[in-house]
């Protein structure tokens, strides 16, 4: 604990150095630079660190993998990620208040992870421990195919007994379950021509009205399902329409019936069974086409599984809570998975016992107003360090 306190000023400096690197997912050079920075820090702690590039066809940079070899205690997998939603290089600090891309999600969590290991290293307590660190370079927008872009994480899990992830802490809670996430697209076609023919037998209802009907149906069918959220995030409709992951283009005029409408969105769910039910309901809505229209619903091959709340996960939470109480910080309770999105830990837990939410908490995540409070960092680092220490005896 004294080692953590001694490194308190270093935490702010290390977080500033990390956020000052622009490592938005699509900035492949920046993600690599971010990986190299953390690799050097882990190497100083006795880890064998390397950056594992992904094939160019995935459109993603790759992952940091670092391993500390030993024979003592549980084999622990520590999970972070290098990328951010928005471009970085925008770190600002006013006292304990910091802002910038990734201060909470999750460069702040990565720095908590490293500082916990650094405190153990400085006191000789990393010796002979078995720890693997995996920080993915594309957690915010995973590349395809998933079996390739998560290969290093899955391989590390095979050599581990449990997993701890350092996404943002939410108050005095730990995360024993997370929702899964799937991306879906909708393509709607209709007849086009002069707008005076709208609703006629020849022209029908147009693609935009059909899209509105379908989205309204999704809302009515899925909103009652506990734990499900659906977000039609991008919509483009007109005589012509194109849509990418982050934007799109349309063309047309007010007096021309729109021929094509595209939608891209996400679906979040508590279990594989709930995902299956949601898909059945969505497909049933799509099939009831308005006159002279057609629609095609697709789910992309980038789904994150749900992290189930297993008894083993709750046992890990109990150990974290005990560590917190022993440090004088009070009890840690389970966070409701309905309030958490998808995360890399779900690829390995289950089957591994897993616990998430160990990193630096913040506000405005996934926005340009992301911020965090550095005054909470020592508590988080101490709690993580003590938990890792007890697991690796």
C-alpha positions in Angstrom: 0.0 0.0 0.0 2.9 2.3 0.7 4.3 1.6 -2.8 0.9 2.6 -4.3 1.0 5.9 -2.3 4.6 6.5 -3.4 3.5 6.3 -7.1 0.5 8.6 -6.8 2.1 11.4 -8.8 3.3 8.9 -11.4 -0.3 7.8 -12.1 -1.3 11.2 -13.4 1.8 11.5 -15.5 1.4 8.0 -16.9 -2.3 8.6 -17.7 -1.4 11.9 -19.4 1.2 10.2 -21.5 -1.3 7.6 -22.6 -4.1 9.9 -23.4 -1.7 12.2 -25.3 -1.4 9.4 -27.9 -4.3 9.4 -30.5 -5.3 5.7 -30.5 -8.8 5.8 -31.9 -9.5 2.3 -33.2 -9.0 3.1 -36.9 -5.7 4.9 -36.2 -3.5 1.8 -36.6 -0.2 3.6 -36.0 -1.6 5.2 -32.9 -2.8 1.9 -31.5 0.6 0.4 -32.1 2.3 3.4 -30.4 -0.1 2.9 -27.4 0.8 -0.8 -27.2 4.5 0.0 -27.4 4.2 2.5 -24.5 2.5 0.0 -22.2 4.8 -2.8 -23.4 7.8 -0.9 -22.2 6.2 -0.3 -18.8 5.3 -4.0 -18.4 8.8 -5.1 -19.5 10.3 -3.0 -16.7 8.2 -5.2 -14.3 9.6 -8.4 -15.6 7.0 -9.2 -18.3 7.8 -10.7 -21.7 5.9 -8.1 -23.8 5.1 -8.1 -27.4 2.7 -6.4 -29.9 0.9 -9.0 -32.0 -0.2 -7.4 -35.3 -3.5 -8.5 -36.9 -3.8 -9.3 -40.6 -4.3 -6.2 -42.8 -7.6 -7.7 -44.0 -9.1 -7.1 -40.5 -8.5 -3.3 -40.7 -7.1 -3.4 -37.2 -3.7 -2.9 -35.7 -3.3 -5.7 -33.2 -2.9 -6.4 -29.5 -0.4 -6.1 -26.7 0.4 -9.4 -24.9 2.7 -9.6 -21.9 3.4 -12.6 -19.8 5.0 -13.0 -16.3 6.1 -16.6 -15.9 6.2 -18.4 -12.6 4.8 -21.3 -10.6 3.0 -19.6 -7.7 -0.7 -19.3 -7.1 -3.5 -18.9 -9.6 -2.8 -18.1 -13.2 -4.3 -14.7 -13.7 -5.4 -13.1 -16.9 -5.6 -9.3 -16.8 -7.6 -7.6 -19.6 -7.5 -4.0 -21.0 -7.7 -2.3 -24.4 -5.6 0.3 -26.2 -8.1 2.0 -28.5 -10.6 4.8 -27.9 -13.9 5.8 -29.6 -12.8 9.3 -30.4 -9.3 10.6 -31.4 -7.1 11.4 -28.4 -4.0 13.6 -27.9 -6.3 15.9 -25.8 -5.4 15.3 -22.2 -6.3 18.1 -19.8 -5.9 18.3 -16.0 -7.2 20.7 -13.4 -6.3 19.4 -10.0 -7.7 15.9 -9.7 -10.1 16.4 -12.6 -8.8 15.1 -15.9 -10.4 14.9 -19.4 -9.6 13.4 -22.8 -10.2 10.4 -24.9 -9.7 7.3 -22.8 -9.2 8.8 -19.4 -11.8 6.4 -18.2 -12.5 4.0 -21.1 -10.0 2.7 -20.7 -6.6 4.1 -20.6 -7.3 5.0 -17.0 -8.1 1.3 -16.4 -4.9 0.2 -18.1 -2.9 2.5 -15.9 -4.7 1.1 -12.8 -3.7 -2.4 -14.0 0.0 -1.4 -14.5 0.3 0.5 -11.3 -1.1 -2.4 -9.3 1.5 -4.6 -10.9 4.2 -2.0 -10.3 3.4 -1.8 -6.6 3.7 -5.6 -6.3 7.0 -5.5 -8.3 8.6 -2.8 -6.2 7.9 -4.9 -3.0 9.1 -8.1 -4.5 5.6 -9.7 -4.6 5.5 -10.4 -8.4 8.3 -12.9 -8.1 7.3 -16.4 -9.4 3.7 -15.3 -10.2 1.8 -16.4 -13.3 0.2 -13.4 -15.0 -0.8 -12.7 -18.6 -1.9 -9.2 -19.7 -3.8 -8.8 -22.9 -4.8 -5.3 -24.1 -6.7 -5.5 -27.4 -6.4 -2.8 -30.0 -9.9 -2.9 -31.3 -12.3 -3.3 -28.4 -14.4 -0.3 -29.3 -14.9 -1.5 -32.9 -13.7 -5.1 -33.2 -12.4 -6.3 -36.5 -13.6 -9.3 -38.4 -13.6 -12.2 -38.3 -13.9 -12.3 -34.5 -12.2 -15.7 -34.3 -9.0 -14.0 -35.7 -9.2 -10.7 -33.8 -9.8 -12.4 -30.5 -7.4 -15.3 -31.0 -4.7 -13.9 -28.6 -7.2 -13.4 -25.9 -8.7 -16.9 -26.3 -5.2 -18.4 -26.3 -4.2 -16.6 -23.1 -7.4 -17.8 -21.4 -6.3 -21.4 -22.1 -3.3 -20.8 -19.8 -5.3 -19.0 -17.1 -7.4 -19.9 -14.1 -9.4 -16.6 -13.9 -9.8 -13.2 -15.6 -9.8 -9.7 -14.2 -10.8 -6.8 -16.5 -10.2 -3.1 -16.0 -13.1 -1.3 -17.6 -14.4 1.6 -15.6 -15.4 1.1 -12.0 -19.0 2.3 -11.2 -19.0 3.4 -7.6 -18.5 0.6 -5.0 -19.4 -2.2 -7.4 -17.8 -5.0 -9.4 -19.0 -6.4 -12.6 -19.9 -10.1 -12.5 -22.0 -10.0 -15.7 -22.2 -7.9 -18.9 -24.6 -7.7 -21.8 -23.6 -9.0 -25.2 -23.7 -6.8 -28.3 -24.5 -7.5 -31.9 -24.5 -5.1 -34.9 -27.4 -5.3 -37.4 -28.1 -3.7 -40.7 -31.4 -3.1 -42.5 -31.7 -2.5 -46.3 -35.1 -1.4 -47.6 -36.1 -1.1 -51.2 -39.1 0.6 -52.7 -40.4 1.8 -56.1 -39.4 5.3 -57.1 -40.9 8.0 -59.2 -42.9 11.3 -58.9 -44.1 11.9 -55.4 -47.6 12.5 -56.6 -47.8 8.7 -57.1 -47.1 7.9 -53.5 -49.5 5.2 -52.1 -50.7 4.3 -55.6 -50.7 0.7 -56.8 -47.8 1.5 -59.1 -45.6 3.3 -56.6 -46.6 1.8 -53.2 -45.3 3.4 -50.0 -41.6 4.1 -50.6 -38.6 2.9 -48.7 -38.7 5.5 -45.9 -42.3 4.7 -44.8 -41.4 1.0 -44.8 -38.3 1.7 -42.7 -40.3 3.7 -40.3 -42.8 0.9 -40.0 -40.0 -1.6 -39.3 -38.3 0.5 -36.7 -41.5 1.2 -34.9 -42.1 -2.6 -34.9 -38.7 -3.2 -33.4 -39.5 -0.7 -30.7 -42.9 -2.3 -29.9 -41.6 -5.8 -29.9 -38.3 -5.5 -28.1 -38.9 -2.7 -25.5 -40.9 -5.1 -23.2 -38.0 -7.6 -23.0 -36.1 -7.1 -19.8 -32.4 -6.3 -20.4 -32.8 -5.8 -24.2 -31.9 -2.5 -25.8 -31.9 -1.7 -29.5 -30.4 1.4 -31.1 -31.0 2.3 -34.8 -27.9 4.5 -34.8 -27.5 5.6 -38.4 -30.3 6.0 -41.0 -29.9 7.0 -44.6 -32.7 7.2 -47.1 -33.3 8.7 -50.6 -33.2 8.0 -54.3 -29.7 6.7 -53.5 -28.3 5.9 -50.1 -24.9 4.6 -48.8 -24.0 3.9 -45.2 -20.7 3.0 -43.5 -19.9 2.3 -39.9 -19.7 6.0 -39.0 -21.6 7.9 -41.7 -23.3 7.9 -45.0 -24.6 9.9 -48.0 -28.0 10.3 -49.7 -29.3 11.9 -52.8 -32.8 12.8 -54.0 -35.5 15.5 -54.0 -38.7 16.3 -52.1 -40.7 15.4 -55.1 -39.1 12.0 -55.7 -40.2 8.9 -53.8 -37.2 7.4 -52.0 -36.1 4.1 -53.4 -33.5 3.0 -50.9 -33.1 3.3 -47.1 -30.3 1.9 -45.0 -30.1 1.5 -41.2 -27.2 0.4 -39.0 -27.6 -0.2 -35.3 -26.8 -2.4 -32.3 -28.6 -4.8 -30.1 -27.7 -5.5 -26.5 -28.8 -8.6 -24.5 -28.3 -10.6 -21.3 -28.0 -14.0 -22.8 -27.7 -16.0 -26.1 -31.3 -17.1 -25.6 -32.5 -13.5 -25.4 -30.6 -12.6 -28.5 -32.2 -15.5 -30.3 -35.7 -14.3 -29.2 -35.0 -10.8 -30.3 -33.9 -11.9 -33.7 -37.0 -14.0 -34.2 -39.2 -10.9 -33.3 -37.2 -8.6 -35.6 -37.4 -10.9 -38.5 -41.2 -11.3 -38.1 -41.6 -7.5 -38.2 -39.4 -7.2 -41.4 -41.5 -9.7 -43.3 -44.8 -7.7 -43.1 -43.9 -5.4 -46.0 -45.9 -2.3 -47.1 -47.0 -2.3 -50.8 -44.1 -2.3 -53.4 -41.4 -2.6 -50.8 -38.9 -5.2 -49.6 -36.5 -5.4 -46.7 -33.5 -7.4 -45.6 -32.2 -7.7 -42.0 -28.7 -8.9 -41.4 -26.6 -9.4 -38.3 -22.9 -8.8 -38.8 -20.2 -11.3 -37.7 -19.0 -9.0 -34.9 -21.2 -10.1 -32.0 -19.8 -9.9 -28.4 -21.2 -12.7 -26.2 -22.9 -11.9 -22.9 -21.0 -12.5 -19.7 -23.1 -14.7 -17.5 -23.3 -14.1 -13.7 -21.8 -17.4 -12.6 -21.3 -18.5 -9.0 -17.6 -18.4 -9.7 -17.8 -14.7 -10.7 -19.6 -13.9 -7.5 -16.9 -15.7 -5.5 -14.3 -13.5 -7.1 -16.4 -10.5 -6.2 -16.5 -11.7 -2.6 -12.7 -11.7 -2.6 -12.6 -8.2 -4.0 -15.0 -7.0 -1.4 -13.0 -8.6 1.3 -9.9 -6.9 0.1 -11.8 -3.6 0.0 -13.1 -4.0 3.6 -9.6 -5.0 4.8 -8.3 -1.8 3.3 -11.0 0.2 5.0 -12.9 1.1 1.9 -16.1 -0.8 2.5 -18.1 -3.4 0.7 -18.1 -4.0 -3.0 -21.5 -5.1 -4.5 -22.5 -6.5 -7.9 -23.4 -4.0 -10.6 -26.6 -4.6 -12.6 -25.5 -6.0 -16.0 -28.4 -4.0 -17.6 -26.2 -0.9 -17.1 -23.1 -2.3 -18.8 -22.4 -2.8 -22.4 -20.2 -5.5 -24.0 -16.6 -6.1 -23.1 -13.7 -8.3 -24.0 -13.9 -10.3 -20.8 -17.1 -12.0 -22.1 -15.0 -13.9 -24.6 -13.3 -15.8 -21.8 -15.8 -15.7 -18.9 -17.4 -18.1 -18.9 -15.7 -20.6 -18.8 -13.2 -18.7 -16.7 -14.3 -17.1 -13.4 -14.3 -13.4 -14.3 -14.6 -10.0 -12.7 -14.7 -6.6 -14.5 -15.1 -2.9 -13.5 -11.7 -2.6 -11.7 -10.5 0.5 -13.6 -10.7 4.2 -13.2 -14.3 5.4 -13.3 -15.5 8.5 -15.2 -18.2 10.4 -16.9 -19.1 11.0 -20.5 -17.6 7.8 -21.9 -18.0 7.4 -25.6 -18.4 11.2 -25.9 -16.0 14.1 -26.5 -16.6 15.1 -22.9 -15.0 12.1 -21.2 -13.6 12.9 -17.8 -12.4 11.2 -14.6 -11.4 12.0 -11.0 -7.8 11.1 -10.1 -8.6 11.2 -6.4 -10.2 7.7 -6.7 -7.1 6.1 -8.3 -5.1 5.1 -5.2 -8.1 3.2 -3.8 -8.6 1.4 -7.1 -4.9 0.5 -7.5 -4.7 -0.7 -3.9 -7.7 -2.9 -4.2 -6.5 -4.4 -7.4 -3.0 -5.0 -6.1 -4.3 -6.7 -2.9 -6.6 -8.9 -4.9 -3.9 -9.9 -7.3 -1.5 -10.6 -4.4 -4.0 -12.9 -2.7 -4.8 -14.7 -5.9 -1.2 -15.4 -6.7 0.0 -16.8 -3.3 
